[in-house]
């Protein structure tokens, strides 16, 4: 390079001083979020290129991104220190206007969390109980719920008291009493019931502690609450369990027609609560109390279902009722939904919380098995029972149904035109085959991976399948596969 060229370069660089730029990191009082622009990285060529563009008259590609609202950032920083939470959570609390706790309280919460390996909600409940001078829960107690249910024998000795309490203050929110029965007497009755008829003597280790307490987990349904997890004995002599509001409005009781009978002969459905209105009361064909499938079928004829039958004294059975019918077949619904109410839910494995925000659209599913109640009260983000995030149906609205396999056989049946439209592009004789199937009374419906062909009701025996080719755009290119039996 000649001397003249060097002098021109030198003059150009000195005559065109670089504009002042803010640094890659925010100013004092702001968190360090790293570079906001690729030009902030220390590479010689991008820096020279950027400087030369500005020296010869080009505008900067874009300004360095820095935080403008320093006031808000300082509040977030202060909230991080006060609440002991990450930056994103502190920002959310500042934006939501949630009041901050005192630094001393937050330090106490962090200490409790560290010593007990518990969540912040649990630590806050324990601190509130300490402040109120209440007894500490036993070491095995774990609950983040703000309410609990307690049961104990009344000092008078003739009744059992069941109360719903505020977990922080032990304030009574609801209360009910039932006649007292000795735990050994209750256990003996339960064991006798389980050994009578086809019970085979099976005793549930999960149910037995609740049986000895007089089934307070079922009694509190009358108050509009339900219990969760195990019952734990507290230092004050009460037995307690975490509680939450109960969503069901009706209860069902199945019992023998007369005391001493070994079979169930009557089913009664009534509204929740003492003296609730009876909405169904029928005498049914005698049913073995241990045959829950037969009980489900008898209740289904009345237009009601239950999730689980619980054992009551006298060979009676009890359940939380829901109007509807049992699924006749495995069913599945895939839909695009829009969130209408913000909600945060967690998954089991991995234990990750997710917040669904208003206006967000995503694909979710509902599904169920044949012979079980059709439950459309929730939407799942995936079919993985551990990894799925599950939200209540009321938190979203259906935008578009992408795939639907109904739970009833009649609703699931496809018409001749629908089946022909699916098969004709790949099978020239599809129209005649479909006409012959339906003329013979065969039932054609969607199944997992294609179409299933079954015999008429009530047998519904699978006689053939037309599968979709996953590797060819899910087209019905494979030939009919028969299932002779």
Secondary structure in CASP SS format (residue, H / E / C, confidence):
PFRMAT SS
TARGET T0000
AUTHOR 0000-0000-0000
METHOD secondary structure of the structure
MODEL  1
X C 1.00
X C 1.00
X H 1.00
X H 1.00
X H 1.00
X H 1.00
X H 1.00
X H 1.00
X H 1.00
X H 1.00
X H 1.00
X H 1.00
X H 1.00
X H 1.00
X H 1.00
X C 1.00
X C 1.00
X C 1.00
X C 1.00
X C 1.00
X C 1.00
X C 1.00
X C 1.00
X C 1.00
X C 1.00
X C 1.00
X C 1.00
X C 1.00
X C 1.00
X C 1.00
X C 1.00
X C 1.00
X C 1.00
X C 1.00
X C 1.00
X C 1.00
X C 1.00
X H 1.00
X H 1.00
X H 1.00
X C 1.00
X C 1.00
X C 1.00
X H 1.00
X H 1.00
X H 1.00
X H 1.00
X H 1.00
X H 1.00
X H 1.00
X H 1.00
X H 1.00
X H 1.00
X H 1.00
X H 1.00
X C 1.00
X C 1.00
X C 1.00
X C 1.00
X C 1.00
X C 1.00
X C 1.00
X C 1.00
X C 1.00
X C 1.00
X C 1.00
X C 1.00
X C 1.00
X C 1.00
X H 1.00
X H 1.00
X H 1.00
X H 1.00
X H 1.00
X H 1.00
X H 1.00
X H 1.00
X H 1.00
X H 1.00
X H 1.00
X H 1.00
X H 1.00
X H 1.00
X C 1.00
X C 1.00
X C 1.00
X H 1.00
X H 1.00
X H 1.00
X H 1.00
X H 1.00
X H 1.00
X H 1.00
X H 1.00
X H 1.00
X H 1.00
X C 1.00
X C 1.00
X C 1.00
X C 1.00
X C 1.00
X C 1.00
X H 1.00
X H 1.00
X H 1.00
X H 1.00
X H 1.00
X H 1.00
X H 1.00
X H 1.00
X H 1.00
X H 1.00
X H 1.00
X H 1.00
X H 1.00
X H 1.00
X C 1.00
X C 1.00
X C 1.00
X H 1.00
X H 1.00
X H 1.00
X H 1.00
X H 1.00
X H 1.00
X H 1.00
X H 1.00
X H 1.00
X H 1.00
X H 1.00
X H 1.00
X C 1.00
X C 1.00
X C 1.00
X C 1.00
X C 1.00
X C 1.00
X C 1.00
X C 1.00
X C 1.00
X C 1.00
X C 1.00
X C 1.00
X C 1.00
X C 1.00
X C 1.00
X E 1.00
X E 1.00
X E 1.00
X E 1.00
X E 1.00
X E 1.00
X E 1.00
X C 1.00
X C 1.00
X C 1.00
X C 1.00
X C 1.00
X E 1.00
X E 1.00
X E 1.00
X E 1.00
X E 1.00
X E 1.00
X E 1.00
X E 1.00
X C 1.00
X C 1.00
X C 1.00
X C 1.00
X C 1.00
X E 1.00
X E 1.00
X E 1.00
X E 1.00
X E 1.00
X E 1.00
X E 1.00
X E 1.00
X C 1.00
X C 1.00
X C 1.00
X H 1.00
X H 1.00
X H 1.00
X H 1.00
X H 1.00
X H 1.00
X H 1.00
X H 1.00
X H 1.00
X H 1.00
X H 1.00
X H 1.00
X H 1.00
X C 1.00
X C 1.00
X C 1.00
X C 1.00
X C 1.00
X C 1.00
X C 1.00
X C 1.00
X C 1.00
X H 1.00
X H 1.00
X H 1.00
X H 1.00
X H 1.00
X H 1.00
X H 1.00
X H 1.00
X C 1.00
X C 1.00
X C 1.00
X H 1.00
X H 1.00
X H 1.00
X H 1.00
X H 1.00
X H 1.00
X H 1.00
X H 1.00
X C 1.00
X E 1.00
X E 1.00
X E 1.00
X E 1.00
X E 1.00
X E 1.00
X E 1.00
X E 1.00
X E 1.00
X C 1.00
X C 1.00
X C 1.00
X C 1.00
X C 1.00
X E 1.00
X E 1.00
X E 1.00
X E 1.00
X E 1.00
X E 1.00
X E 1.00
X C 1.00
X C 1.00
X C 1.00
X C 1.00
X E 1.00
X E 1.00
X E 1.00
X E 1.00
X E 1.00
X E 1.00
X C 1.00
X C 1.00
X C 1.00
X C 1.00
X C 1.00
X C 1.00
X C 1.00
X E 1.00
X E 1.00
X E 1.00
X E 1.00
X E 1.00
X E 1.00
X E 1.00
X E 1.00
X E 1.00
X C 1.00
X C 1.00
X C 1.00
X C 1.00
X C 1.00
X C 1.00
X E 1.00
X E 1.00
X E 1.00
X E 1.00
X E 1.00
X E 1.00
X E 1.00
X E 1.00
X E 1.00
X E 1.00
X E 1.00
X C 1.00
X C 1.00
X C 1.00
X H 1.00
X H 1.00
X H 1.00
X H 1.00
X H 1.00
X H 1.00
X H 1.00
X H 1.00
X H 1.00
X C 1.00
X C 1.00
X C 1.00
X E 1.00
X E 1.00
X E 1.00
X C 1.00
X C 1.00
X C 1.00
X E 1.00
X E 1.00
X E 1.00
X C 1.00
X C 1.00
X C 1.00
X E 1.00
X E 1.00
X E 1.00
X E 1.00
X E 1.00
X E 1.00
X E 1.00
X E 1.00
X C 1.00
X C 1.00
X E 1.00
X C 1.00
X C 1.00
X C 1.00
X C 1.00
X E 1.00
X E 1.00
X E 1.00
X E 1.00
X E 1.00
X E 1.00
X E 1.00
X E 1.00
X E 1.00
X C 1.00
X C 1.00
X C 1.00
X E 1.00
X E 1.00
X E 1.00
X E 1.00
X C 1.00
X C 1.00
X C 1.00
X C 1.00
X C 1.00
X C 1.00
X E 1.00
X E 1.00
X E 1.00
X E 1.00
X C 1.00
X C 1.00
X C 1.00
X C 1.00
X E 1.00
X E 1.00
X E 1.00
X E 1.00
X E 1.00
X E 1.00
X E 1.00
X E 1.00
X C 1.00
X C 1.00
X C 1.00
X C 1.00
X E 1.00
X C 1.00
X C 1.00
X C 1.00
X C 1.00
X E 1.00
X E 1.00
X E 1.00
X C 1.00
X C 1.00
X C 1.00
X C 1.00
X C 1.00
X C 1.00
X C 1.00
X C 1.00
X C 1.00
X E 1.00
X E 1.00
X E 1.00
X H 1.00
X H 1.00
X H 1.00
X E 1.00
X E 1.00
X E 1.00
X E 1.00
X E 1.00
X E 1.00
X E 1.00
X E 1.00
X E 1.00
X E 1.00
X C 1.00
X C 1.00
X C 1.00
X H 1.00
X H 1.00
X H 1.00
X H 1.00
X E 1.00
X C 1.00
X C 1.00
X H 1.00
X H 1.00
X H 1.00
X H 1.00
X H 1.00
X H 1.00
X H 1.00
X H 1.00
X C 1.00
X C 1.00
X C 1.00
X C 1.00
X C 1.00
X C 1.00
X H 1.00
X H 1.00
X H 1.00
X H 1.00
X H 1.00
X H 1.00
X H 1.00
X H 1.00
X H 1.00
X H 1.00
X C 1.00
X C 1.00
X C 1.00
X E 1.00
X E 1.00
X E 1.00
X E 1.00
X E 1.00
X C 1.00
X C 1.00
X E 1.00
X E 1.00
X E 1.00
X E 1.00
X E 1.00
X C 1.00
X C 1.00
X C 1.00
X C 1.00
X C 1.00
X C 1.00
X C 1.00
X E 1.00
X E 1.00
X E 1.00
X E 1.00
X E 1.00
X E 1.00
X C 1.00
X E 1.00
X H 1.00
X H 1.00
X H 1.00
X C 1.00
X C 1.00
X E 1.00
X C 1.00
X C 1.00
X C 1.00
X C 1.00
X C 1.00
X E 1.00
X E 1.00
X C 1.00
X C 1.00
X C 1.00
END
